[in-house]
Amino acid sequence: MDDKRIAAAEHKHLIPLDRINGYDVRPGFYGINGATALREGVNFTVCSVEATDMELLLYHRGEKEPYAVLPFPKHYRIGGVYSMFVFGLDIFDFEYAYRVDGPYEPKKGLIFDRSKPLLDPYAKAVTGQSVWGEQPNQDHEYRARVVVNDFDWGDHMDPVRPIEDLIIYELHVRGFTKDPSSNVAHPGTFEGIREKIPYLKDLGITAVELMPVFEFDETMGKREVNGRTLLDYWGYNPVSFFAPNTSYTAKKEFNREGDELKDLIKDLNSNGIEVILDVVFNHTAEGNENGPFFSFKGFDNRIYYILTPEGWYYNFSGCGNTLNCNHPVVQQMILECLRYWTIEYHVDGFRFDLASILGRNEDGSPASQPPLLKNLAEDPILRNVKLIAEAWDAGGLYQVGSFPAFSRWAEWNGKYRDDMRSFLKGDYWFAEAAANRLIGSPDLYTGQYKGYASSINFLTCHDGFSLWDLYSYNEKHNEDNGWNNTDGNDDNRSWNCGVEGETEDPEVLRLRFRMIKNACAVLMCSRGTPMFLAGDEFGDTRFGNNNPYCQDNEISWLVWKRLNTNQTLYQFFKKMIQFRREHPAIRNNLDPSDTGFPAVSIHTNQPWDTSINQETKCLAVCYAGKTEQGEDLVYVALNVYWEKQRFELPKLPDTYEWRRFVDTALDEADEVTITEYWLQPRSVAVFIGTRKEI
């Protein structure tokens, strides 16, 4: 969207130059992609490099056949861009689509089909599927609406924190409040999340990462398994990149699609919570040769997708096709899309699903300096927006620690997840790797990275076990997905604490709660940016399903009753989140400490001992620095072994002492002065260096 061009157009008095099928028209504004309402009508601009003819179709709402068909005259095309201004259109009266004609040579990737109405790639709202789970009829066609962008942001200001100061909370819009136990008036919607803002604020998180909110078709692959209707629940199958998912709203928003999401973002920001969108630019819902044909295939198949020499679809996404992200046309679309969400929705950041695909060349090979990633990193509109990569794809490209970051991108640190999961469950031979993960992964984030600010640390996310399940199951239990438990990751690095699944054994449950607290304490006391899955703070379970992408039910929904049942766990999360926020030495290098301690240091159970090896059963990390308020000294001790271990803490100046803040092996951990400490099996303790009282 080019605001300057739109403003210029608004101030022109436009004169019709042609009349087509009863409508006054003229060549439009070629630099304004999509459909845009202006003072005297609507501007339609669309790109198809290899098409021979283009038609604009106008429909009355809900009707199958168009009430008007407007062919683009030849002189309404410049290069591969068609643009037409149609006078007298009221945006509330119509929906629109296109018909595109061109060569049909599948072996060359050309599959134009004039019989199929096509959805505008720049559509700001998509019609026809606003009721969740309601499958369109067989001849369903996507159409677009023109959106009114007059939302009143008032004096809204984005929080704009440094990324290392965030506490990121990943949630699914529907699953967060759909269960009746959420007690919201509008379950499963943007409005439902808005009702939970006081809860989010009380917990202390400073950013929500919303799983996909772009328009997607949850009914793709709809099927019945074990008495449940399975859907494409997660939403990683985009239909349109510019349009919000209309089935996530509490009310209809004809021509004002997005207002409810904007209300949510505005209120979250007003409460100090940033909004990060999980975006999917690696593939589309059109799938492979057997998939639907509704937009990109019909406009320019071999431009929008990476194709083999025979015209087939490369499948680096695992979803049938791969978006050709480094073609100039697709680059432009992605950049304009992210600018649109930043300008019109005030989004604070983007997490890019399977982001390694964004760095593949047009032949599928990895690029050393991918132009798209560089353009996003250096775009002035996106300057203050967080860019977070999932630095791998389904084609085997794994780039954690080697992603083309251009000193700008952060990334999900998959090695943090794997190494820390292994170490925390008792695989003590991972101690050396765990030590690096604790202090911001300096072995990974050098050179083109921003150091520890590039590391998004996580132990759980939507993909895999929840934190409760991580310590309740040795094996995945995905039978309800209908694939004979063959789907989902087999490398979970989990431990059931002695019993597989649900149990009433008090010793097993006590151990599970301790393991969860260990994970929380370590995550909040690691350099980098912590992220955790919604519901982990009160022990939400998926019953051992580590791939519930299709489960629109109690397997995926948060069951809020567990918040009351596991209130002590919630209070522990809240306490550790607050602790992290109050101790900047964990998050950043501060002014040097008067103690002479370095900003960050790794120890075994002996101070300043860095001889970590295959037999190291316990670790400690010390953070030290000085703020305007005084010294900030934090010492975190981890014993992952099944026997207690004695820790000797680093000696402080005579005017300071170590005081215990928390011990996960104790129900209550009052502050006591410490010089040495016996840490119980499989437990974590945190200490604060404080000035002695005189």
C-alpha positions in Angstrom: 0.0 0.0 0.0 1.5 3.3 -1.1 0.0 6.0 1.1 1.5 8.9 -0.9 0.0 7.6 -4.1 -3.4 7.1 -2.5 -3.3 10.6 -1.0 -2.4 12.1 -4.4 -5.2 10.2 -6.0 -7.7 11.4 -3.4 -6.9 15.0 -4.3 -7.3 14.5 -8.1 -10.6 15.1 -9.8 -10.7 12.0 -12.0 -12.5 12.0 -15.3 -13.8 8.8 -17.0 -12.1 7.9 -20.2 -13.9 4.8 -21.2 -17.1 2.9 -20.6 -17.1 -0.9 -20.2 -20.3 -2.9 -19.8 -22.2 0.1 -18.3 -19.4 1.3 -16.0 -17.3 4.5 -16.4 -13.6 3.6 -16.1 -10.2 4.9 -16.7 -6.6 3.5 -16.3 -5.9 3.2 -12.7 -3.0 3.8 -10.3 -0.5 1.1 -11.2 1.6 1.6 -8.0 -1.3 0.8 -5.6 -1.7 -3.0 -5.5 -5.0 -4.6 -4.6 -8.4 -2.9 -4.5 -8.5 0.5 -2.9 -11.5 2.8 -2.2 -10.9 6.4 -3.3 -13.2 9.4 -3.4 -14.9 8.7 -6.7 -14.7 5.0 -7.0 -12.4 2.0 -6.5 -9.0 1.4 -7.9 -8.2 -2.2 -8.9 -4.5 -3.2 -9.6 -3.3 -6.7 -10.1 -0.2 -8.3 -11.5 0.2 -11.2 -14.0 3.4 -11.2 -16.0 2.5 -14.1 -18.3 -1.3 -13.6 -18.7 -2.8 -12.6 -22.1 -6.1 -11.2 -20.8 -7.6 -10.1 -17.5 -11.2 -9.6 -16.3 -12.6 -8.0 -13.2 -15.7 -9.8 -11.7 -18.1 -8.0 -9.5 -20.6 -10.0 -7.3 -23.5 -9.2 -5.0 -22.8 -10.6 -1.6 -23.6 -14.4 -1.5 -24.5 -14.7 -5.2 -22.8 -17.3 -7.4 -22.7 -15.4 -10.7 -21.1 -12.0 -11.2 -23.4 -9.1 -11.9 -20.7 -7.3 -13.9 -17.7 -8.5 -15.9 -15.2 -5.8 -16.8 -12.4 -6.8 -19.2 -9.2 -4.8 -18.9 -8.5 -3.0 -22.2 -5.0 -3.6 -23.6 -4.0 -0.1 -22.8 -4.9 -0.6 -19.1 -1.8 -2.8 -18.9 1.8 -1.6 -18.3 4.3 -4.4 -18.3 2.7 -7.2 -16.3 0.5 -4.9 -14.2 -3.2 -4.3 -14.9 -5.0 -1.3 -13.4 -8.5 0.0 -13.7 -10.3 2.7 -11.8 -14.1 2.1 -11.7 -16.3 5.0 -11.0 -19.4 5.0 -8.8 -18.7 1.8 -6.9 -19.9 1.5 -3.3 -17.6 -0.9 -1.5 -20.5 -2.1 0.7 -22.4 -3.3 -2.4 -19.9 -5.8 -4.0 -17.3 -8.5 -3.7 -14.8 -9.1 -6.4 -12.5 -11.6 -8.1 -10.6 -11.9 -11.4 -10.5 -14.2 -14.4 -7.1 -14.6 -16.1 -6.4 -16.1 -19.5 -3.0 -17.2 -20.8 -1.1 -20.2 -22.1 -1.6 -23.7 -20.8 1.7 -25.6 -20.9 2.0 -27.6 -17.6 5.5 -28.9 -18.3 6.6 -25.2 -18.4 4.6 -24.4 -15.3 2.0 -22.4 -17.2 -1.5 -23.5 -16.2 -3.8 -20.5 -16.9 -7.5 -21.4 -16.7 -10.0 -18.8 -17.7 -12.9 -20.7 -16.2 -11.7 -20.2 -12.6 -12.4 -17.0 -10.7 -9.3 -16.0 -8.7 -8.8 -14.4 -5.4 -6.7 -11.2 -5.4 -3.3 -11.9 -3.9 -3.6 -8.5 -2.2 -7.1 -9.1 -0.9 -7.5 -7.3 2.5 -10.6 -9.4 3.3 -11.7 -12.8 2.1 -15.4 -13.8 1.9 -17.2 -17.1 2.0 -15.8 -18.8 5.1 -16.5 -16.8 8.2 -18.1 -19.5 10.3 -15.4 -21.7 11.9 -15.4 -25.3 10.7 -18.3 -24.8 8.2 -17.1 -26.4 5.0 -18.0 -24.4 1.9 -20.0 -26.1 -0.8 -18.2 -28.0 -3.5 -18.0 -25.2 -6.0 -16.9 -22.7 -3.4 -15.0 -19.7 -4.8 -13.0 -17.3 -2.7 -13.8 -13.6 -3.3 -12.4 -10.4 -1.8 -13.9 -7.3 -0.2 -12.6 -3.8 -0.1 -11.8 -2.8 3.5 -12.4 0.6 5.2 -9.1 1.5 6.9 -10.4 4.2 9.3 -9.7 2.6 12.6 -9.2 5.2 15.4 -5.9 4.4 17.1 -6.1 7.7 19.1 -2.8 8.5 20.8 -1.7 4.8 20.7 2.0 4.2 21.2 3.7 0.8 20.6 5.6 -0.5 23.7 8.8 -1.1 21.6 11.0 -2.9 24.1 14.4 -4.4 23.3 13.8 -8.0 22.3 15.8 -9.4 25.2 13.4 -7.6 27.6 10.4 -9.6 26.3 8.6 -12.5 27.9 6.9 -14.1 24.9 3.8 -16.1 25.4 2.7 -18.2 22.3 -1.0 -18.8 22.0 -3.6 -20.1 19.5 -6.4 -17.5 19.1 -9.2 -20.1 19.2 -7.7 -22.6 21.6 -6.8 -20.0 24.2 -10.4 -19.3 25.3 -12.6 -21.9 23.4 -13.0 -24.2 26.4 -16.0 -23.3 28.6 -13.7 -23.1 31.6 -12.2 -19.9 30.1 -15.4 -18.1 31.3 -15.3 -15.4 28.6 -18.3 -14.0 26.8 -16.8 -14.6 23.3 -14.8 -17.9 23.4 -12.4 -18.7 20.6 -12.1 -15.2 19.3 -9.9 -12.1 19.2 -12.4 -10.6 21.7 -12.0 -13.6 24.0 -8.2 -12.9 24.2 -9.1 -9.3 24.9 -11.2 -10.4 27.9 -8.1 -12.2 29.2 -5.8 -9.2 29.1 -6.0 -8.8 33.0 -4.8 -12.4 33.3 -1.9 -11.9 30.9 -0.9 -8.7 32.7 -1.1 -10.4 36.1 1.1 -13.3 34.8 3.7 -10.7 33.7 4.3 -11.5 30.1 5.2 -8.6 27.8 4.5 -10.1 24.3 2.0 -12.5 22.9 2.9 -14.5 19.8 -0.3 -15.3 18.0 -0.3 -18.4 15.9 -1.5 -17.8 12.3 -4.2 -15.2 11.9 -4.0 -14.8 8.2 -7.1 -16.1 6.4 -6.8 -19.9 6.1 -9.2 -22.8 5.4 -9.5 -24.9 8.5 -11.8 -27.4 6.6 -9.0 -28.5 4.3 -8.6 -32.3 5.0 -11.7 -32.3 7.2 -12.2 -35.9 8.5 -13.6 -38.0 11.3 -11.4 -40.0 13.6 -12.4 -41.7 16.9 -15.7 -39.7 16.9 -14.0 -36.3 16.6 -14.1 -34.0 13.6 -10.5 -33.1 12.7 -9.7 -29.8 11.0 -6.6 -27.8 10.0 -6.8 -26.2 13.4 -3.4 -24.6 13.7 -3.8 -22.5 10.5 -0.4 -23.0 8.8 -2.1 -23.1 5.4 -2.6 -19.5 4.2 -5.3 -18.6 1.7 -4.5 -14.8 1.8 -1.5 -13.0 3.3 -3.2 -9.6 3.8 -6.5 -10.7 5.2 -7.3 -11.6 8.9 -9.1 -14.8 9.6 -12.8 -13.8 9.7 -13.8 -16.9 11.8 -11.8 -15.5 14.7 -14.1 -12.6 15.2 -17.0 -12.4 17.7 -19.2 -10.5 15.2 -19.5 -10.0 11.4 -17.2 -7.2 10.1 -18.4 -6.6 6.5 -15.9 -4.3 4.9 -14.4 -3.6 8.3 -12.5 -6.9 8.6 -9.7 -6.5 11.0 -11.3 -4.0 13.4 -11.7 -6.6 16.2 -8.0 -7.6 15.8 -7.0 -4.0 15.9 -9.0 -3.5 19.1 -7.1 -6.4 20.6 -3.7 -5.1 19.6 -4.5 -1.6 20.8 -5.6 -2.8 24.2 -2.7 -5.3 24.6 -0.3 -2.5 23.7 -2.0 -0.1 26.1 -1.3 -2.7 28.8 2.4 -3.0 27.9 2.0 -6.2 25.9 3.5 -6.4 22.4 1.9 -8.4 19.6 4.0 -10.8 17.4 2.3 -12.5 14.5 3.3 -16.0 13.4 3.4 -15.6 9.6 3.6 -18.3 6.9 5.3 -17.2 3.7 6.8 -20.6 2.8 3.8 -22.1 1.1 0.1 -21.5 0.4 -3.1 -23.6 0.8 -3.1 -24.3 -3.0 -0.9 -27.3 -2.4 0.6 -29.4 -5.2 -0.7 -30.6 -8.5 -3.7 -32.2 -6.8 -4.5 -29.2 -4.7 -7.0 -26.4 -5.1 -6.6 -23.6 -7.7 -7.9 -20.3 -6.3 -5.3 -17.6 -6.6 -1.5 -17.7 -7.1 -1.6 -20.7 -9.5 -3.9 -18.8 -11.8 -2.1 -15.5 -11.8 1.5 -16.7 -12.3 2.1 -20.3 -11.3 5.8 -20.4 -12.1 6.5 -17.0 -10.6 4.8 -17.6 -7.2 6.0 -21.2 -6.7 9.4 -22.9 -7.0 8.9 -25.6 -9.7 11.0 -28.4 -11.0 12.3 -28.4 -14.6 9.3 -30.6 -15.4 6.8 -28.2 -14.0 6.1 -30.0 -10.7 6.1 -28.3 -7.2 9.1 -28.5 -5.0 8.0 -29.3 -1.5 10.5 -27.8 0.9 7.5 -26.8 3.2 6.1 -30.3 3.6 2.7 -28.9 2.6 2.8 -29.5 -1.2 4.3 -26.3 -2.6 7.0 -23.8 -1.9 6.6 -20.0 -2.3 9.2 -18.5 -4.7 10.2 -15.9 -2.1 13.2 -14.5 -3.9 11.4 -13.7 -7.2 11.0 -9.9 -7.4 7.2 -10.1 -7.7 6.9 -12.3 -4.6 9.5 -10.3 -2.7 7.5 -7.2 -3.3 4.3 -8.8 -2.2 5.8 -10.1 1.1 7.4 -6.7 1.8 4.2 -4.8 1.1 2.3 -7.3 3.2 4.5 -6.9 6.3 4.4 -3.1 5.9 0.6 -3.3 5.7 0.3 -5.2 9.0 2.8 -2.9 10.6 1.1 0.3 9.5 -2.6 -0.6 9.6 -2.5 -3.1 12.5 0.5 -1.7 14.5 1.9 -5.2 14.8 5.1 -5.2 16.8 6.9 -8.3 15.4 6.7 -11.3 13.1 7.8 -14.9 13.6 8.4 -16.5 10.2 7.4 -20.1 9.9 10.0 -22.3 8.2 12.0 -19.2 7.5 14.9 -21.0 5.8 12.6 -21.2 2.7 12.7 -17.4 2.5 16.5 -17.8 1.8 16.2 -20.3 -1.0 17.0 -19.2 -4.6 14.5 -19.6 -7.4 15.9 -23.1 -8.1 15.5 -24.1 -4.5 19.2 -23.9 -3.5 20.1 -21.9 -0.4 21.3 -18.4 -1.1 24.3 -16.9 0.7 22.8 -13.4 0.8 19.1 -13.8 0.2 17.7 -10.6 -1.1 14.3 -10.9 0.7 15.9 -11.4 4.1 18.2 -8.5 3.5 15.3 -6.3 2.3 13.2 -7.1 5.4 16.2 -6.5 7.7 16.9 -3.0 6.2 13.4 -1.8 5.4 12.7 1.5 7.1 9.0 0.9 7.9 10.0 -2.4 9.6 12.9 -0.8 11.5 11.5 -1.2 15.0 9.6 -4.5 14.3 10.9 -7.7 15.7 11.9 -10.2 13.0 12.1 -13.8 14.3 13.1 -16.8 12.1 12.2 -20.4 12.5 15.6 -21.2 11.0 14.9 -24.5 9.3 12.5 -26.0 6.8 11.0 -29.4 5.8 13.5 -29.8 3.0 16.4 -30.5 5.4 17.8 -27.0 5.6 18.7 -26.4 9.3 20.2 -22.9 9.9 20.1 -22.4 13.7 23.3 -20.4 14.2 23.9 -20.0 10.5 20.8 -18.1 9.3 21.4 -15.0 7.1 20.6 -12.6 10.0 22.1 -9.4 8.6 22.7 -8.3 12.3 18.9 -7.9 12.5 17.1 -11.2 12.7 16.5 -13.2 15.9 15.7 -16.9 15.7 13.9 -19.7 17.6 16.9 -21.4 19.2 16.1 -25.0 18.5 19.4 -26.1 20.0 18.4 -24.4 23.3 15.2 -26.5 23.3 17.0 -29.8 22.5 20.1 -29.3 24.7 18.3 -28.0 27.7 15.6 -30.6 27.5 18.2 -33.3 27.6 20.2 -31.8 30.4 17.2 -31.0 32.6 15.9 -34.5 32.4 19.1 -35.9 33.7 21.3 -36.4 30.6 24.2 -34.7 32.4 26.6 -35.4 29.6 24.9 -32.4 27.8 26.4 -30.1 30.5 28.8 -28.3 28.1 26.1 -27.6 25.5 23.7 -26.6 28.3 26.2 -24.1 29.7 26.4 -22.4 26.3 22.6 -22.3 26.1 22.3 -20.7 29.6 24.5 -17.8 28.7 22.9 -16.9 25.4 24.6 -19.4 23.0 27.8 -17.5 22.3 28.9 -20.6 20.3 26.0 -19.9 17.8 25.3 -16.2 17.8 28.5 -14.4 16.5 29.4 -12.7 13.3 26.2 -11.6 11.5 24.1 -12.0 14.7 23.4 -9.6 17.5 24.8 -12.0 20.2 22.4 -13.2 22.8 19.7 -10.8 21.5 19.4 -13.2 18.6 18.4 -16.1 20.7 14.7 -16.9 21.4 15.0 -19.5 24.1 12.2 -22.0 24.5 11.5 -25.5 25.8 8.0 -25.7 24.5 5.9 -24.3 21.6 2.8 -25.2 19.7 4.8 -28.0 17.9 5.7 -30.7 20.4 4.8 -31.6 24.0 3.5 -29.0 26.4 5.6 -28.6 29.5 3.4 -30.8 31.6 3.5 -33.5 29.0 7.3 -33.2 28.7 7.5 -34.7 32.2 4.5 -37.0 31.9 5.3 -39.0 28.7 8.3 -40.9 27.4 6.6 -41.4 24.0 4.2 -39.4 21.8 0.6 -40.5 21.8 -0.8 -39.1 18.5 -3.3 -41.9 17.8 -6.2 -39.5 17.7 -4.7 -37.8 14.7 -5.6 -40.8 12.6 -2.1 -41.6 11.2 -1.3 -44.7 13.5 1.0 -42.5 15.6 3.4 -42.0 12.7 3.1 -38.2 12.7 4.9 -35.9 15.0 8.5 -35.7 16.3 10.1 -38.9 17.7 13.0 -36.9 19.3 11.1 -35.4 22.3 13.8 -35.6 25.0 11.1 -36.0 27.5 10.8 -38.1 30.8 7.7 -39.4 32.4 9.1 -39.4 35.9 8.4 -43.1 36.3 4.8 -43.4 35.0 3.6 -43.0 31.5 0.7 -40.5 31.4 -1.8 -39.6 34.0 -1.3 -40.8 37.5 -2.4 -40.2 41.1 0.9 -41.3 42.6 1.9 -38.4 44.9 5.6 -38.9 44.6 5.5 -39.0 40.8 3.3 -35.8 40.8 5.6 -34.1 43.2 8.6 -34.8 40.9 6.7 -33.6 37.8 5.9 -30.3 39.5 9.6 -29.9 40.4 10.7 -30.7 36.9 8.3 -28.1 35.5 9.5 -25.5 38.0 13.1 -26.3 37.1 12.3 -25.7 33.5 10.6 -22.4 34.3 13.4 -21.2 36.6 16.1 -22.0 34.0 14.2 -20.4 31.1 13.7 -17.2 33.0 17.3 -17.1 34.1 18.9 -17.7 30.7 20.5 -15.0 28.5 18.3 -14.4 25.4 14.6 -14.0 25.2 12.3 -16.5 26.9 9.2 -17.9 25.2 6.8 -20.5 26.5 3.5 -22.0 25.4 0.2 -20.8 26.7 -1.0 -23.0 29.5 2.4 -24.2 30.6 2.1 -21.9 33.6 -0.7 -24.0 35.0 0.2 -27.4 33.7 -2.0 -27.7 30.6 -1.9 -31.1 29.0 -2.4 -32.4 25.5 -2.6 -36.0 26.8 0.7 -36.9 25.1 -0.2 -35.6 21.6 2.9 -33.8 20.4 1.3 -32.8 17.0 -2.2 -31.7 17.7 -2.4 -29.6 14.5 -5.8 -31.1 13.7 -7.4 -31.3 17.2 -10.1 -28.6 17.6 -11.1 -30.0 21.0 -10.0 -30.5 24.6 -6.7 -31.9 23.4 -5.6 -28.4 22.1 -7.9 -26.0 24.0 -6.6 -24.6 27.3 -8.6 -26.1 30.2 -8.7 -23.2 32.6 -9.8 -25.4 35.5 -6.2 -26.5 35.9 -5.4 -22.9 36.8 -7.2 -23.4 40.1 -5.9 -27.0 40.5 -2.3 -26.0 39.9 -2.3 -22.5 41.4 1.0 -23.0 43.1 2.6 -23.7 39.7 1.0 -20.5 38.3 2.4 -18.5 41.3 5.8 -19.9 40.7 5.8 -18.9 37.0 4.5 -15.4 38.0 7.3 -15.2 40.6 10.1 -16.2 38.2 8.8 -13.9 35.4 8.8 -11.0 37.9 12.3 -12.0 39.1 13.6 -11.8 35.5 12.1 -8.4 35.0 13.6 -7.1 38.2 17.1 -8.3 37.5 18.5 -6.7 34.3 21.9 -8.4 34.8 20.2 -11.6 33.5 19.1 -9.9 30.3 22.0 -7.6 29.5 25.6 -6.7 30.1 25.4 -3.8 32.6 28.1 -1.5 34.0 30.8 -3.5 35.5 30.1 -4.9 39.0 32.2 -3.5 41.9 32.7 -7.1 43.0 34.9 -7.6 40.0 32.7 -10.5 38.8 32.3 -10.6 35.0 28.9 -9.9 33.5 28.2 -13.6 33.0 30.1 -16.6 34.2 29.6 -20.4 34.2 30.6 -22.6 37.2 30.3 -26.2 38.3 29.4 -26.7 41.9 32.7 -25.0 42.7 33.1 -21.3 42.1 35.0 -20.3 38.9 35.5 -24.0 38.0 34.9 -24.2 34.2 36.1 -27.8 33.8 32.9 -29.0 32.4 33.0 -32.5 30.9 30.9 -35.7 30.3 30.7 -36.3 34.1 29.6 -32.8 35.1 26.3 -33.3 36.9 25.6 -29.8 38.0 26.0 -26.3 36.6 25.8 -22.7 37.9 25.6 -19.4 36.1 26.4 -16.1 37.8 25.2 -12.7 36.5 26.8 -9.5 37.8 26.5 -5.8 37.0 25.6 -2.4 38.4 22.5 -0.2 37.8 21.6 3.2 39.1 20.0 1.4 42.0 23.1 -0.6 42.9 24.6 -4.0 42.4 22.6 -6.7 40.6 24.0 -10.1 41.5 22.3 -13.4 40.6 23.5 -17.0 41.0 21.5 -19.9 39.5 22.4 -23.5 40.5 21.2 -26.6 38.6 21.5 -30.1 39.9 20.1 -32.5 37.2 21.5 -35.6 39.0 19.5 -38.1 41.1 21.6 -37.5 44.2 22.0 -34.2 46.1 25.0 -32.1 45.4 27.0 -29.5 47.4 27.4 -26.1 45.9 29.9 -23.5 47.1 28.9 -20.0 45.9 31.4 -17.4 44.7 32.9 -15.4 47.6 31.4 -11.9 47.8 33.0 -8.8 49.3 32.6 -8.6 53.0 29.7 -6.1 52.7 27.6 -8.5 50.6 26.0 -11.9 51.1 24.1 -14.5 49.1 20.5 -14.9 50.0 18.3 -17.7 48.7 15.4 -16.5 46.5 13.9 -19.9 45.4 14.6 -23.6 45.6 12.3 -25.8 43.5 12.8 -28.8 45.9 11.1 -26.7 48.7 7.5 -25.8 48.9 8.5 -22.6 50.6 12.0 -21.1 50.3 12.4 -18.3 52.7 15.4 -16.0 52.2 18.4 -17.3 54.1 22.0 -16.3 54.0 24.1 -18.8 52.0 27.8 -19.5 51.6 27.5 -23.2 50.7 24.3 -25.1 49.8 23.2 -28.7 49.4 20.9 -28.8 46.4 18.5 -31.7 46.4 18.2 -34.2 43.5 16.8 -32.8 40.2 16.3 -29.3 41.5 17.2 -25.7 40.8 18.0 -22.9 43.2 18.3 -19.1 42.6 20.3 -16.8 44.9 20.6 -13.0 45.1 23.7 -11.1 46.2 22.6 -8.3 48.6 24.3 -5.8 50.8 24.5 -6.9 54.4 22.2 -5.2 56.8 24.1 -3.2 59.4 
